[in-house]
Amino acid sequence: MATVLIQPAGPRDQAMHKDQYEALRAALEAEGYESTVDIGFEKRGVEQVVLDLVIHLGEDVLLDAVVAAAKKHLRNFRRPETGEPRTATIYGPRGEVLSVVELEDDPE
């Protein structure tokens, strides 16, 4: 089965957006992808702070389906320091960057 790993920016991010991450995971599962939300290994240090979401795709995952699901389920993600929209960087199975998706706000 094709896999998708969703990595929030850290424990706080995962807790604050738990429902949205779970909705994304469920949507990808409904598309037939084995999906997991996990912060993984957390590095410390100013130069290593991860501000945005990372999504890792396994073999045979359709990029367009993941981008559409991320844009639908991950709304109103802003950087606390600046208020700027956050992004989701999507990596392929060999570690290559496939896409950087800006996470948009709900329309007013």
PDB file as gemmi writes it, atoms N, CA and C in Angstrom:
CRYST1    1.000    1.000    1.000  90.00  90.00  90.00 P 1                      
ATOM      1  N   MET A   1       0.845  -1.184   0.000  1.00  0.00           N  
ATOM      2  CA  MET A   1       0.000   0.000   0.000  1.00  0.00           C  
ATOM      3  C   MET A   1       0.888   1.244   0.000  1.00  0.00           C  
ATOM      4  N   ALA A   2       0.494   2.273  -0.719  1.00  0.00           N  
ATOM      5  CA  ALA A   2       1.232   3.533  -0.767  1.00  0.00           C  
ATOM      6  C   ALA A   2       1.093   4.251   0.573  1.00  0.00           C  
ATOM      7  N   THR A   3       2.180   4.890   1.009  1.00  0.00           N  
ATOM      8  CA  THR A   3       2.183   5.520   2.329  1.00  0.00           C  
ATOM      9  C   THR A   3       2.418   7.023   2.258  1.00  0.00           C  
ATOM     10  N   VAL A   4       1.857   7.727   3.256  1.00  0.00           N  
ATOM     11  CA  VAL A   4       2.057   9.158   3.412  1.00  0.00           C  
ATOM     12  C   VAL A   4       2.359   9.416   4.884  1.00  0.00           C  
ATOM     13  N   LEU A   5       3.477  10.097   5.168  1.00  0.00           N  
ATOM     14  CA  LEU A   5       3.831  10.489   6.524  1.00  0.00           C  
ATOM     15  C   LEU A   5       3.638  11.995   6.642  1.00  0.00           C  
ATOM     16  N   ILE A   6       2.783  12.408   7.566  1.00  0.00           N  
ATOM     17  CA  ILE A   6       2.499  13.820   7.811  1.00  0.00           C  
ATOM     18  C   ILE A   6       3.254  14.217   9.071  1.00  0.00           C  
ATOM     19  N   GLN A   7       4.182  15.181   8.963  1.00  0.00           N  
ATOM     20  CA  GLN A   7       4.986  15.597  10.108  1.00  0.00           C  
ATOM     21  C   GLN A   7       4.708  17.048  10.466  1.00  0.00           C  
ATOM     22  N   PRO A   8       3.926  17.270  11.544  1.00  0.00           N  
ATOM     23  CA  PRO A   8       3.735  18.641  12.033  1.00  0.00           C  
ATOM     24  C   PRO A   8       5.062  19.239  12.468  1.00  0.00           C  
ATOM     25  N   ALA A   9       5.078  20.554  12.675  1.00  0.00           N  
ATOM     26  CA  ALA A   9       6.311  21.257  13.029  1.00  0.00           C  
ATOM     27  C   ALA A   9       6.839  20.872  14.402  1.00  0.00           C  
ATOM     28  N   GLY A  10       6.028  20.301  15.255  1.00  0.00           N  
ATOM     29  CA  GLY A  10       6.455  19.896  16.585  1.00  0.00           C  
ATOM     30  C   GLY A  10       5.253  19.521  17.425  1.00  0.00           C  
ATOM     31  N   PRO A  11       5.502  19.179  18.693  1.00  0.00           N  
ATOM     32  CA  PRO A  11       4.402  18.752  19.561  1.00  0.00           C  
ATOM     33  C   PRO A  11       3.315  19.811  19.731  1.00  0.00           C  
ATOM     34  N   ARG A  12       3.719  21.070  19.869  1.00  0.00           N  
ATOM     35  CA  ARG A  12       2.727  22.146  20.030  1.00  0.00           C  
ATOM     36  C   ARG A  12       1.859  22.271  18.784  1.00  0.00           C  
ATOM     37  N   ASP A  13       2.496  22.259  17.624  1.00  0.00           N  
ATOM     38  CA  ASP A  13       1.759  22.342  16.364  1.00  0.00           C  
ATOM     39  C   ASP A  13       0.801  21.161  16.222  1.00  0.00           C  
ATOM     40  N   GLN A  14       1.272  19.982  16.561  1.00  0.00           N  
ATOM     41  CA  GLN A  14       0.427  18.793  16.455  1.00  0.00           C  
ATOM     42  C   GLN A  14      -0.779  18.905  17.386  1.00  0.00           C  
ATOM     43  N   ALA A  15      -0.576  19.411  18.594  1.00  0.00           N  
ATOM     44  CA  ALA A  15      -1.681  19.554  19.545  1.00  0.00           C  
ATOM     45  C   ALA A  15      -2.658  20.645  19.110  1.00  0.00           C  
ATOM     46  N   MET A  16      -2.140  21.770  18.626  1.00  0.00           N  
ATOM     47  CA  MET A  16      -3.002  22.895  18.228  1.00  0.00           C  
ATOM     48  C   MET A  16      -3.870  22.561  17.022  1.00  0.00           C  
ATOM     49  N   HIS A  17      -3.359  21.746  16.116  1.00  0.00           N  
ATOM     50  CA  HIS A  17      -4.058  21.461  14.865  1.00  0.00           C  
ATOM     51  C   HIS A  17      -4.435  19.982  14.744  1.00  0.00           C  
ATOM     52  N   LYS A  18      -4.612  19.336  15.887  1.00  0.00           N  
ATOM     53  CA  LYS A  18      -4.868  17.898  15.901  1.00  0.00           C  
ATOM     54  C   LYS A  18      -6.041  17.504  15.005  1.00  0.00           C  
ATOM     55  N   ASP A  19      -7.152  18.235  15.091  1.00  0.00           N  
ATOM     56  CA  ASP A  19      -8.337  17.889  14.294  1.00  0.00           C  
ATOM     57  C   ASP A  19      -8.072  18.029  12.797  1.00  0.00           C  
ATOM     58  N   GLN A  20      -7.329  19.059  12.417  1.00  0.00           N  
ATOM     59  CA  GLN A  20      -7.026  19.255  10.998  1.00  0.00           C  
ATOM     60  C   GLN A  20      -6.088  18.167  10.475  1.00  0.00           C  
ATOM     61  N   TYR A  21      -5.091  17.831  11.263  1.00  0.00           N  
ATOM     62  CA  TYR A  21      -4.179  16.762  10.845  1.00  0.00           C  
ATOM     63  C   TYR A  21      -4.918  15.433  10.739  1.00  0.00           C  
ATOM     64  N   GLU A  22      -5.826  15.186  11.680  1.00  0.00           N  
ATOM     65  CA  GLU A  22      -6.591  13.946  11.639  1.00  0.00           C  
ATOM     66  C   GLU A  22      -7.518  13.925  10.420  1.00  0.00           C  
ATOM     67  N   ALA A  23      -8.113  15.070  10.076  1.00  0.00           N  
ATOM     68  CA  ALA A  23      -8.976  15.146   8.887  1.00  0.00           C  
ATOM     69  C   ALA A  23      -8.171  14.870   7.619  1.00  0.00           C  
ATOM     70  N   LEU A  24      -6.952  15.406   7.540  1.00  0.00           N  
ATOM     71  CA  LEU A  24      -6.088  15.147   6.385  1.00  0.00           C  
ATOM     72  C   LEU A  24      -5.728  13.665   6.323  1.00  0.00           C  
ATOM     73  N   ARG A  25      -5.341  13.095   7.470  1.00  0.00           N  
ATOM     74  CA  ARG A  25      -4.998  11.676   7.505  1.00  0.00           C  
ATOM     75  C   ARG A  25      -6.178  10.820   7.055  1.00  0.00           C  
ATOM     76  N   ALA A  26      -7.379  11.112   7.551  1.00  0.00           N  
ATOM     77  CA  ALA A  26      -8.569  10.346   7.185  1.00  0.00           C  
ATOM     78  C   ALA A  26      -8.895  10.493   5.702  1.00  0.00           C  
ATOM     79  N   ALA A  27      -8.732  11.697   5.157  1.00  0.00           N  
ATOM     80  CA  ALA A  27      -9.006  11.925   3.730  1.00  0.00           C  
ATOM     81  C   ALA A  27      -8.034  11.121   2.868  1.00  0.00           C  
ATOM     82  N   LEU A  28      -6.766  11.080   3.254  1.00  0.00           N  
ATOM     83  CA  LEU A  28      -5.785  10.313   2.494  1.00  0.00           C  
ATOM     84  C   LEU A  28      -6.046   8.812   2.621  1.00  0.00           C  
ATOM     85  N   GLU A  29      -6.460   8.369   3.801  1.00  0.00           N  
ATOM     86  CA  GLU A  29      -6.834   6.957   3.986  1.00  0.00           C  
ATOM     87  C   GLU A  29      -8.007   6.610   3.070  1.00  0.00           C  
ATOM     88  N   ALA A  30      -8.972   7.515   2.957  1.00  0.00           N  
ATOM     89  CA  ALA A  30     -10.132   7.288   2.088  1.00  0.00           C  
ATOM     90  C   ALA A  30      -9.720   7.195   0.618  1.00  0.00           C  
ATOM     91  N   GLU A  31      -8.596   7.839   0.267  1.00  0.00           N  
ATOM     92  CA  GLU A  31      -8.065   7.776  -1.105  1.00  0.00           C  
ATOM     93  C   GLU A  31      -7.269   6.493  -1.336  1.00  0.00           C  
ATOM     94  N   GLY A  32      -7.080   5.711  -0.257  1.00  0.00           N  
ATOM     95  CA  GLY A  32      -6.363   4.447  -0.390  1.00  0.00           C  
ATOM     96  C   GLY A  32      -4.912   4.490   0.049  1.00  0.00           C  
ATOM     97  N   TYR A  33      -4.492   5.573   0.731  1.00  0.00           N  
ATOM     98  CA  TYR A  33      -3.115   5.699   1.189  1.00  0.00           C  
ATOM     99  C   TYR A  33      -3.023   5.391   2.682  1.00  0.00           C  
ATOM    100  N   GLU A  34      -2.037   4.613   3.077  1.00  0.00           N  
ATOM    101  CA  GLU A  34      -1.771   4.388   4.488  1.00  0.00           C  
ATOM    102  C   GLU A  34      -1.101   5.652   5.015  1.00  0.00           C  
ATOM    103  N   SER A  35      -1.764   6.351   5.932  1.00  0.00           N  
ATOM    104  CA  SER A  35      -1.290   7.665   6.370  1.00  0.00           C  
ATOM    105  C   SER A  35      -1.067   7.703   7.874  1.00  0.00           C  
ATOM    106  N   THR A  36      -0.015   8.424   8.271  1.00  0.00           N  
ATOM    107  CA  THR A  36       0.350   8.550   9.674  1.00  0.00           C  
ATOM    108  C   THR A  36       0.693  10.002   9.968  1.00  0.00           C  
ATOM    109  N   VAL A  37       0.262  10.492  11.138  1.00  0.00           N  
ATOM    110  CA  VAL A  37       0.678  11.803  11.638  1.00  0.00           C  
ATOM    111  C   VAL A  37       1.667  11.550  12.765  1.00  0.00           C  
ATOM    112  N   ASP A  38       2.902  12.048  12.610  1.00  0.00           N  
ATOM    113  CA  ASP A  38       3.941  11.794  13.599  1.00  0.00           C  
ATOM    114  C   ASP A  38       4.994  12.881  13.494  1.00  0.00           C  
ATOM    115  N   ILE A  39       5.341  13.490  14.615  1.00  0.00           N  
ATOM    116  CA  ILE A  39       6.357  14.551  14.572  1.00  0.00           C  
ATOM    117  C   ILE A  39       7.745  13.990  14.339  1.00  0.00           C  
ATOM    118  N   GLY A  40       7.926  12.705  14.585  1.00  0.00           N  
ATOM    119  CA  GLY A  40       9.224  12.085  14.331  1.00  0.00           C  
ATOM    120  C   GLY A  40      10.286  12.617  15.264  1.00  0.00           C  
ATOM    121  N   PHE A  41      11.502  12.664  14.791  1.00  0.00           N  
ATOM    122  CA  PHE A  41      12.648  13.108  15.571  1.00  0.00           C  
ATOM    123  C   PHE A  41      12.665  14.623  15.624  1.00  0.00           C  
ATOM    124  N   GLU A  42      12.693  15.177  16.836  1.00  0.00           N  
ATOM    125  CA  GLU A  42      12.710  16.625  16.998  1.00  0.00           C  
ATOM    126  C   GLU A  42      14.137  17.112  17.248  1.00  0.00           C  
ATOM    127  N   LYS A  43      14.610  17.988  16.385  1.00  0.00           N  
ATOM    128  CA  LYS A  43      15.935  18.581  16.549  1.00  0.00           C  
ATOM    129  C   LYS A  43      15.799  19.903  17.298  1.00  0.00           C  
ATOM    130  N   ARG A  44      16.797  20.269  18.022  1.00  0.00           N  
ATOM    131  CA  ARG A  44      16.782  21.519  18.771  1.00  0.00           C  
ATOM    132  C   ARG A  44      17.864  22.449  18.230  1.00  0.00           C  
ATOM    133  N   GLY A  45      17.623  23.752  18.402  1.00  0.00           N  
ATOM    134  CA  GLY A  45      18.578  24.746  17.956  1.00  0.00           C  
ATOM    135  C   GLY A  45      17.913  25.716  17.002  1.00  0.00           C  
ATOM    136  N   VAL A  46      18.291  26.964  17.069  1.00  0.00           N  
ATOM    137  CA  VAL A  46      17.643  28.006  16.278  1.00  0.00           C  
ATOM    138  C   VAL A  46      17.683  27.694  14.791  1.00  0.00           C  
ATOM    139  N   GLU A  47      18.829  27.283  14.278  1.00  0.00           N  
ATOM    140  CA  GLU A  47      18.937  27.027  12.840  1.00  0.00           C  
ATOM    141  C   GLU A  47      18.179  25.784  12.412  1.00  0.00           C  
ATOM    142  N   GLN A  48      17.733  24.967  13.364  1.00  0.00           N  
ATOM    143  CA  GLN A  48      17.054  23.723  13.031  1.00  0.00           C  
ATOM    144  C   GLN A  48      15.554  23.761  13.304  1.00  0.00           C  
ATOM    145  N   VAL A  49      15.039  24.913  13.725  1.00  0.00           N  
ATOM    146  CA  VAL A  49      13.617  24.992  14.045  1.00  0.00           C  
ATOM    147  C   VAL A  49      12.800  24.817  12.773  1.00  0.00           C  
ATOM    148  N   VAL A  50      11.847  23.898  12.825  1.00  0.00           N  
ATOM    149  CA  VAL A  50      10.966  23.660  11.685  1.00  0.00           C  
ATOM    150  C   VAL A  50       9.708  24.488  11.896  1.00  0.00           C  
ATOM    151  N   LEU A  51       9.440  25.421  10.991  1.00  0.00           N  
ATOM    152  CA  LEU A  51       8.271  26.283  11.128  1.00  0.00           C  
ATOM    153  C   LEU A  51       7.060  25.733  10.395  1.00  0.00           C  
ATOM    154  N   ASP A  52       7.277  24.846   9.480  1.00  0.00           N  
ATOM    155  CA  ASP A  52       6.204  24.419   8.622  1.00  0.00           C  
ATOM    156  C   ASP A  52       6.063  22.911   8.599  1.00  0.00           C  
ATOM    157  N   LEU A  53       4.986  22.501   8.030  1.00  0.00           N  
ATOM    158  CA  LEU A  53       4.618  21.102   7.921  1.00  0.00           C  
ATOM    159  C   LEU A  53       5.436  20.420   6.824  1.00  0.00           C  
ATOM    160  N   VAL A  54       5.784  19.162   7.060  1.00  0.00           N  
ATOM    161  CA  VAL A  54       6.471  18.351   6.067  1.00  0.00           C  
ATOM    162  C   VAL A  54       5.621  17.113   5.809  1.00  0.00           C  
ATOM    163  N   ILE A  55       5.478  16.757   4.541  1.00  0.00           N  
ATOM    164  CA  ILE A  55       4.751  15.548   4.165  1.00  0.00           C  
ATOM    165  C   ILE A  55       5.680  14.700   3.310  1.00  0.00           C  
ATOM    166  N   HIS A  56       5.845  13.437   3.690  1.00  0.00           N  
ATOM    167  CA  HIS A  56       6.699  12.509   2.945  1.00  0.00           C  
ATOM    168  C   HIS A  56       5.806  11.506   2.212  1.00  0.00           C  
ATOM    169  N   LEU A  57       6.023  11.365   0.913  1.00  0.00           N  
ATOM    170  CA  LEU A  57       5.247  10.430   0.111  1.00  0.00           C  
ATOM    171  C   LEU A  57       6.052   9.178  -0.177  1.00  0.00           C  
ATOM    172  N   GLY A  58       5.400   8.039  -0.068  1.00  0.00           N  
ATOM    173  CA  GLY A  58       6.013   6.788  -0.473  1.00  0.00           C  
ATOM    174  C   GLY A  58       5.834   6.581  -1.964  1.00  0.00           C  
ATOM    175  N   GLU A  59       6.223   5.423  -2.437  1.00  0.00           N  
ATOM    176  CA  GLU A  59       6.052   5.086  -3.850  1.00  0.00           C  
ATOM    177  C   GLU A  59       4.565   5.039  -4.198  1.00  0.00           C  
ATOM    178  N   ASP A  60       4.236   5.354  -5.428  1.00  0.00           N  
ATOM    179  CA  ASP A  60       2.882   5.224  -5.967  1.00  0.00           C  
ATOM    180  C   ASP A  60       1.847   6.115  -5.288  1.00  0.00           C  
ATOM    181  N   VAL A  61       2.261   7.274  -4.780  1.00  0.00           N  
ATOM    182  CA  VAL A  61       1.324   8.235  -4.217  1.00  0.00           C  
ATOM    183  C   VAL A  61       1.157   9.366  -5.227  1.00  0.00           C  
ATOM    184  N   LEU A  62      -0.085   9.722  -5.508  1.00  0.00           N  
ATOM    185  CA  LEU A  62      -0.357  10.788  -6.458  1.00  0.00           C  
ATOM    186  C   LEU A  62      -0.205  12.146  -5.781  1.00  0.00           C  
ATOM    187  N   LEU A  63       0.755  12.931  -6.240  1.00  0.00           N  
ATOM    188  CA  LEU A  63       1.031  14.237  -5.660  1.00  0.00           C  
ATOM    189  C   LEU A  63      -0.212  15.122  -5.667  1.00  0.00           C  
ATOM    190  N   ASP A  64      -0.933  15.159  -6.777  1.00  0.00           N  
ATOM    191  CA  ASP A  64      -2.112  16.029  -6.884  1.00  0.00           C  
ATOM    192  C   ASP A  64      -3.149  15.716  -5.821  1.00  0.00           C  
ATOM    193  N   ALA A  65      -3.331  14.446  -5.501  1.00  0.00           N  
ATOM    194  CA  ALA A  65      -4.312  14.058  -4.476  1.00  0.00           C  
ATOM    195  C   ALA A  65      -3.883  14.563  -3.107  1.00  0.00           C  
ATOM    196  N   VAL A  66      -2.598  14.487  -2.799  1.00  0.00           N  
ATOM    197  CA  VAL A  66      -2.096  14.939  -1.503  1.00  0.00           C  
ATOM    198  C   VAL A  66      -2.178  16.461  -1.407  1.00  0.00           C  
ATOM    199  N   VAL A  67      -1.806  17.169  -2.464  1.00  0.00           N  
ATOM    200  CA  VAL A  67      -1.884  18.634  -2.468  1.00  0.00           C  
ATOM    201  C   VAL A  67      -3.331  19.081  -2.271  1.00  0.00           C  
ATOM    202  N   ALA A  68      -4.265  18.484  -2.993  1.00  0.00           N  
ATOM    203  CA  ALA A  68      -5.679  18.851  -2.868  1.00  0.00           C  
ATOM    204  C   ALA A  68      -6.186  18.598  -1.456  1.00  0.00           C  
ATOM    205  N   ALA A  69      -5.836  17.468  -0.876  1.00  0.00           N  
ATOM    206  CA  ALA A  69      -6.283  17.147   0.481  1.00  0.00           C  
ATOM    207  C   ALA A  69      -5.669  18.116   1.496  1.00  0.00           C  
ATOM    208  N   ALA A  70      -4.398  18.447   1.344  1.00  0.00           N  
ATOM    209  CA  ALA A  70      -3.742  19.382   2.268  1.00  0.00           C  
ATOM    210  C   ALA A  70      -4.408  20.753   2.192  1.00  0.00           C  
ATOM    211  N   LYS A  71      -4.680  21.244   0.983  1.00  0.00           N  
ATOM    212  CA  LYS A  71      -5.318  22.553   0.834  1.00  0.00           C  
ATOM    213  C   LYS A  71      -6.733  22.565   1.406  1.00  0.00           C  
ATOM    214  N   LYS A  72      -7.411  21.447   1.323  1.00  0.00           N  
ATOM    215  CA  LYS A  72      -8.787  21.366   1.830  1.00  0.00           C  
ATOM    216  C   LYS A  72      -8.828  21.285   3.358  1.00  0.00           C  
ATOM    217  N   HIS A  73      -7.955  20.494   3.955  1.00  0.00           N  
ATOM    218  CA  HIS A  73      -8.059  20.197   5.383  1.00  0.00           C  
ATOM    219  C   HIS A  73      -7.147  21.014   6.281  1.00  0.00           C  
ATOM    220  N   LEU A  74      -6.117  21.616   5.744  1.00  0.00           N  
ATOM    221  CA  LEU A  74      -5.185  22.404   6.561  1.00  0.00           C  
ATOM    222  C   LEU A  74      -5.376  23.880   6.250  1.00  0.00           C  
ATOM    223  N   ARG A  75      -6.331  24.486   6.912  1.00  0.00           N  
ATOM    224  CA  ARG A  75      -6.683  25.886   6.670  1.00  0.00           C  
ATOM    225  C   ARG A  75      -6.281  26.736   7.869  1.00  0.00           C  
ATOM    226  N   ASN A  76      -6.060  28.027   7.636  1.00  0.00           N  
ATOM    227  CA  ASN A  76      -5.797  28.997   8.706  1.00  0.00           C  
ATOM    228  C   ASN A  76      -4.545  28.662   9.515  1.00  0.00           C  
ATOM    229  N   PHE A  77      -3.514  28.168   8.838  1.00  0.00           N  
ATOM    230  CA  PHE A  77      -2.229  27.905   9.482  1.00  0.00           C  
ATOM    231  C   PHE A  77      -1.367  29.142   9.266  1.00  0.00           C  
ATOM    232  N   ARG A  78      -1.058  29.868  10.335  1.00  0.00           N  
ATOM    233  CA  ARG A  78      -0.234  31.062  10.231  1.00  0.00           C  
ATOM    234  C   ARG A  78       0.941  30.961  11.186  1.00  0.00           C  
ATOM    235  N   ARG A  79       2.041  31.600  10.805  1.00  0.00           N  
ATOM    236  CA  ARG A  79       3.207  31.637  11.686  1.00  0.00           C  
ATOM    237  C   ARG A  79       2.889  32.571  12.850  1.00  0.00           C  
ATOM    238  N   PRO A  80       3.053  32.101  14.081  1.00  0.00           N  
ATOM    239  CA  PRO A  80       2.695  32.929  15.231  1.00  0.00           C  
ATOM    240  C   PRO A  80       3.495  34.226  15.322  1.00  0.00           C  
ATOM    241  N   GLU A  81       4.748  34.193  14.885  1.00  0.00           N  
ATOM    242  CA  GLU A  81       5.614  35.367  15.016  1.00  0.00           C  
ATOM    243  C   GLU A  81       5.251  36.473  14.031  1.00  0.00           C  
ATOM    244  N   THR A  82       4.877  36.099  12.819  1.00  0.00           N  
ATOM    245  CA  THR A  82       4.679  37.099  11.758  1.00  0.00           C  
ATOM    246  C   THR A  82       3.260  37.159  11.220  1.00  0.00           C  
ATOM    247  N   GLY A  83       2.465  36.130  11.475  1.00  0.00           N  
ATOM    248  CA  GLY A  83       1.115  36.093  10.924  1.00  0.00           C  
ATOM    249  C   GLY A  83       1.075  35.675   9.464  1.00  0.00           C  
ATOM    250  N   GLU A  84       2.235  35.342   8.888  1.00  0.00           N  
ATOM    251  CA  GLU A  84       2.278  34.910   7.489  1.00  0.00           C  
ATOM    252  C   GLU A  84       1.755  33.484   7.357  1.00  0.00           C  
ATOM    253  N   PRO A  85       1.178  33.151   6.194  1.00  0.00           N  
ATOM    254  CA  PRO A  85       0.726  31.772   5.983  1.00  0.00           C  
ATOM    255  C   PRO A  85       1.906  30.805   6.038  1.00  0.00           C  
ATOM    256  N   ARG A  86       1.644  29.616   6.558  1.00  0.00           N  
ATOM    257  CA  ARG A  86       2.657  28.565   6.594  1.00  0.00           C  
ATOM    258  C   ARG A  86       2.592  27.753   5.312  1.00  0.00           C  
ATOM    259  N   THR A  87       3.563  26.878   5.150  1.00  0.00           N  
ATOM    260  CA  THR A  87       3.608  26.033   3.969  1.00  0.00           C  
ATOM    261  C   THR A  87       3.721  24.571   4.368  1.00  0.00           C  
ATOM    262  N   ALA A  88       3.385  23.717   3.418  1.00  0.00           N  
ATOM    263  CA  ALA A  88       3.627  22.282   3.548  1.00  0.00           C  
ATOM    264  C   ALA A  88       4.607  21.906   2.447  1.00  0.00           C  
ATOM    265  N   THR A  89       5.776  21.417   2.830  1.00  0.00           N  
ATOM    266  CA  THR A  89       6.745  20.945   1.853  1.00  0.00           C  
ATOM    267  C   THR A  89       6.528  19.452   1.684  1.00  0.00           C  
ATOM    268  N   ILE A  90       6.341  19.039   0.436  1.00  0.00           N  
ATOM    269  CA  ILE A  90       6.043  17.641   0.139  1.00  0.00           C  
ATOM    270  C   ILE A  90       7.263  17.010  -0.520  1.00  0.00           C  
ATOM    271  N   TYR A  91       7.755  15.935   0.109  1.00  0.00           N  
ATOM    272  CA  TYR A  91       8.935  15.226  -0.371  1.00  0.00           C  
ATOM    273  C   TYR A  91       8.538  13.905  -1.007  1.00  0.00           C  
ATOM    274  N   GLY A  92       9.248  13.524  -2.042  1.00  0.00           N  
ATOM    275  CA  GLY A  92       9.036  12.247  -2.698  1.00  0.00           C  
ATOM    276  C   GLY A  92       9.749  11.123  -1.978  1.00  0.00           C  
ATOM    277  N   PRO A  93       9.622   9.908  -2.484  1.00  0.00           N  
ATOM    278  CA  PRO A  93      10.191   8.743  -1.809  1.00  0.00           C  
ATOM    279  C   PRO A  93      11.717   8.732  -1.745  1.00  0.00           C  
ATOM    280  N   ARG A  94      12.383   9.512  -2.578  1.00  0.00           N  
ATOM    281  CA  ARG A  94      13.850   9.572  -2.553  1.00  0.00           C  
ATOM    282  C   ARG A  94      14.359  10.857  -1.890  1.00  0.00           C  
ATOM    283  N   GLY A  95      13.451  11.571  -1.196  1.00  0.00           N  
ATOM    284  CA  GLY A  95      13.848  12.779  -0.480  1.00  0.00           C  
ATOM    285  C   GLY A  95      13.829  14.039  -1.306  1.00  0.00           C  
ATOM    286  N   GLU A  96      13.386  13.958  -2.548  1.00  0.00           N  
ATOM    287  CA  GLU A  96      13.345  15.137  -3.401  1.00  0.00           C  
ATOM    288  C   GLU A  96      12.095  15.978  -3.096  1.00  0.00           C  
ATOM    289  N   VAL A  97      12.235  17.317  -3.165  1.00  0.00           N  
ATOM    290  CA  VAL A  97      11.094  18.202  -2.954  1.00  0.00           C  
ATOM    291  C   VAL A  97      10.221  18.154  -4.208  1.00  0.00           C  
ATOM    292  N   LEU A  98       8.966  17.750  -4.010  1.00  0.00           N  
ATOM    293  CA  LEU A  98       8.023  17.670  -5.122  1.00  0.00           C  
ATOM    294  C   LEU A  98       7.165  18.926  -5.236  1.00  0.00           C  
ATOM    295  N   SER A  99       6.870  19.538  -4.090  1.00  0.00           N  
ATOM    296  CA  SER A  99       5.998  20.711  -4.098  1.00  0.00           C  
ATOM    297  C   SER A  99       6.107  21.438  -2.770  1.00  0.00           C  
ATOM    298  N   VAL A 100       5.900  22.753  -2.806  1.00  0.00           N  
ATOM    299  CA  VAL A 100       5.745  23.561  -1.605  1.00  0.00           C  
ATOM    300  C   VAL A 100       4.384  24.226  -1.727  1.00  0.00           C  
ATOM    301  N   VAL A 101       3.492  23.889  -0.783  1.00  0.00           N  
ATOM    302  CA  VAL A 101       2.102  24.343  -0.856  1.00  0.00           C  
ATOM    303  C   VAL A 101       1.840  25.357   0.233  1.00  0.00           C  
ATOM    304  N   GLU A 102       1.371  26.563  -0.154  1.00  0.00           N  
ATOM    305  CA  GLU A 102       0.979  27.539   0.844  1.00  0.00           C  
ATOM    306  C   GLU A 102      -0.381  27.160   1.415  1.00  0.00           C  
ATOM    307  N   LEU A 103      -0.452  27.112   2.744  1.00  0.00           N  
ATOM    308  CA  LEU A 103      -1.700  26.760   3.423  1.00  0.00           C  
ATOM    309  C   LEU A 103      -2.534  28.028   3.585  1.00  0.00           C  
ATOM    310  N   GLU A 104      -3.662  28.060   2.927  1.00  0.00           N  
ATOM    311  CA  GLU A 104      -4.472  29.269   2.816  1.00  0.00           C  
ATOM    312  C   GLU A 104      -5.459  29.393   3.964  1.00  0.00           C  
ATOM    313  N   ASP A 105      -6.001  30.600   4.104  1.00  0.00           N  
ATOM    314  CA  ASP A 105      -7.054  30.848   5.078  1.00  0.00           C  
ATOM    315  C   ASP A 105      -8.409  30.512   4.467  1.00  0.00           C  
ATOM    316  N   ASP A 106      -9.383  30.263   5.326  1.00  0.00           N  
ATOM    317  CA  ASP A 106     -10.749  30.098   4.842  1.00  0.00           C  
ATOM    318  C   ASP A 106     -11.194  31.403   4.210  1.00  0.00           C  
ATOM    319  N   PRO A 107     -11.994  31.330   3.134  1.00  0.00           N  
ATOM    320  CA  PRO A 107     -12.526  32.559   2.546  1.00  0.00           C  
ATOM    321  C   PRO A 107     -13.461  33.250   3.544  1.00  0.00           C  
ATOM    322  N   GLU A 108     -13.421  34.543   3.551  1.00  0.00           N  
ATOM    323  CA  GLU A 108     -14.271  35.290   4.504  1.00  0.00           C  
ATOM    324  C   GLU A 108     -15.627  35.568   3.928  1.00  0.00           C  
TER     325      GLU A 108                                                      
END                                                                             
